[in-house]
Amino acid sequence: MKFIYPAIFQKQDNGTFTGYFPDLEGCTAKGDTLEEAVDDANEALMNWISVELEEENHLPAVSDLHDLAITPDQVVRNICITYRFNDGWDE
């Protein structure tokens, strides 16, 4: 199953990037470049979703990109993961 959530990234004073998912409490990412931060966000999203599903929690609704309050120095990327519910099952 595919899950897509928006992540907001911002360049820090030291040149690195940090990101967070406004819909997913505590789910963050970082990297030396925006590309590395996006890669880290993919891993963070997979881990976050995995824990929530294993604990049988409900996943939060996805924010509409137009509803996100971002500043000019922030960039939004939709992060997509594919979560496999059954090991060995081929899509």
C-alpha positions as a Markdown table, in Angstrom:
| # | Residue | x | y | z |
|---|---|---|---|---|
| 1 | Met | 0.0 | 0.0 | 0.0 |
| 2 | Lys | 1.3 | 3.5 | -0.8 |
| 3 | Phe | 1.3 | 6.3 | 1.7 |
| 4 | Ile | 2.0 | 9.9 | 0.7 |
| 5 | Tyr | 2.5 | 12.7 | 3.2 |
| 6 | Pro | 3.9 | 16.2 | 2.7 |
| 7 | Ala | 7.2 | 17.1 | 4.4 |
| 8 | Ile | 8.4 | 20.7 | 4.9 |
| 9 | Phe | 12.2 | 21.3 | 4.5 |
| 10 | Gln | 14.3 | 24.3 | 5.4 |
| 11 | Lys | 17.9 | 25.1 | 4.9 |
| 12 | Gln | 19.7 | 25.8 | 8.2 |
| 13 | Asp | 22.3 | 28.5 | 8.9 |
| 14 | Asn | 25.1 | 25.9 | 8.7 |
| 15 | Gly | 23.9 | 24.8 | 5.2 |
| 16 | Thr | 22.3 | 21.6 | 6.2 |
| 17 | Phe | 18.6 | 20.8 | 5.7 |
| 18 | Thr | 15.9 | 19.8 | 8.2 |
| 19 | Gly | 12.4 | 18.6 | 7.5 |
| 20 | Tyr | 9.3 | 17.6 | 9.3 |
| 21 | Phe | 5.9 | 16.1 | 8.5 |
| 22 | Pro | 3.2 | 18.5 | 9.7 |
| 23 | Asp | 0.7 | 15.5 | 9.9 |
| 24 | Leu | 3.0 | 13.1 | 11.8 |
| 25 | Glu | 4.0 | 14.0 | 15.3 |
| 26 | Gly | 7.7 | 13.7 | 15.9 |
| 27 | Cys | 8.5 | 12.5 | 12.4 |
| 28 | Thr | 11.5 | 14.5 | 11.2 |
| 29 | Ala | 14.4 | 14.3 | 8.7 |
| 30 | Lys | 17.8 | 15.9 | 8.1 |
| 31 | Gly | 20.6 | 15.9 | 5.7 |
| 32 | Asp | 23.6 | 17.8 | 4.4 |
| 33 | Thr | 21.7 | 18.5 | 1.2 |
| 34 | Leu | 18.0 | 18.7 | 0.3 |
| 35 | Glu | 18.3 | 15.4 | -1.5 |
| 36 | Glu | 19.8 | 13.7 | 1.6 |
| 37 | Ala | 17.1 | 15.2 | 3.7 |
| 38 | Val | 14.4 | 13.9 | 1.4 |
| 39 | Asp | 16.1 | 10.4 | 1.5 |
| 40 | Asp | 16.1 | 10.6 | 5.3 |
| 41 | Ala | 12.4 | 11.6 | 5.2 |
| 42 | Asn | 11.6 | 8.5 | 3.2 |
| 43 | Glu | 13.2 | 6.4 | 5.8 |
| 44 | Ala | 11.6 | 8.3 | 8.7 |
| 45 | Leu | 8.1 | 8.0 | 7.1 |
| 46 | Met | 8.6 | 4.2 | 6.6 |
| 47 | Asn | 9.6 | 3.9 | 10.3 |
| 48 | Trp | 6.8 | 6.1 | 11.5 |
| 49 | Ile | 4.1 | 4.3 | 9.5 |
| 50 | Ser | 5.5 | 0.9 | 10.5 |
| 51 | Val | 5.2 | 1.6 | 14.2 |
| 52 | Glu | 1.7 | 3.1 | 13.9 |
| 53 | Leu | 0.4 | 0.1 | 11.9 |
| 54 | Glu | 2.1 | -2.5 | 14.2 |
| 55 | Glu | 0.5 | -0.8 | 17.2 |
| 56 | Glu | -2.8 | -0.8 | 15.3 |
| 57 | Asn | -3.2 | 3.0 | 15.5 |
| 58 | His | -5.1 | 5.1 | 13.0 |
| 59 | Leu | -3.1 | 7.1 | 10.6 |
| 60 | Pro | -3.7 | 10.8 | 10.5 |
| 61 | Ala | -5.4 | 12.5 | 7.5 |
| 62 | Val | -3.1 | 14.0 | 4.9 |
| 63 | Ser | -2.9 | 17.8 | 4.8 |
| 64 | Asp | -3.8 | 19.5 | 1.5 |
| 65 | Leu | -0.7 | 21.3 | 0.2 |
| 66 | His | -2.7 | 24.5 | -0.1 |
| 67 | Asp | -3.5 | 24.5 | 3.6 |
| 68 | Leu | 0.2 | 24.3 | 4.7 |
| 69 | Ala | 1.5 | 27.6 | 6.1 |
| 70 | Ile | 5.0 | 27.7 | 4.7 |
| 71 | Thr | 7.5 | 30.6 | 4.5 |
| 72 | Pro | 9.4 | 31.6 | 1.4 |
| 73 | Asp | 12.6 | 29.8 | 2.6 |
| 74 | Gln | 10.8 | 26.5 | 3.0 |
| 75 | Val | 10.1 | 23.9 | 0.4 |
| 76 | Val | 7.4 | 21.1 | 0.5 |
| 77 | Arg | 7.9 | 17.7 | -1.0 |
| 78 | Asn | 5.4 | 14.9 | -1.0 |
| 79 | Ile | 7.1 | 11.8 | 0.4 |
| 80 | Cys | 5.8 | 8.4 | -0.9 |
| 81 | Ile | 6.5 | 5.0 | 0.6 |
| 82 | Thr | 5.2 | 1.6 | -0.3 |
| 83 | Tyr | 4.4 | -0.5 | 2.8 |
| 84 | Arg | 4.1 | -4.3 | 2.3 |
| 85 | Phe | 1.6 | -5.8 | 4.6 |
| 86 | Asn | 2.5 | -9.4 | 3.9 |
| 87 | Asp | 6.0 | -10.7 | 3.5 |
| 88 | Gly | 6.5 | -12.6 | 0.3 |
| 89 | Trp | 3.4 | -11.1 | -1.4 |
| 90 | Asp | 4.1 | -9.7 | -4.8 |
| 91 | Glu | 2.1 | -6.8 | -6.1 |
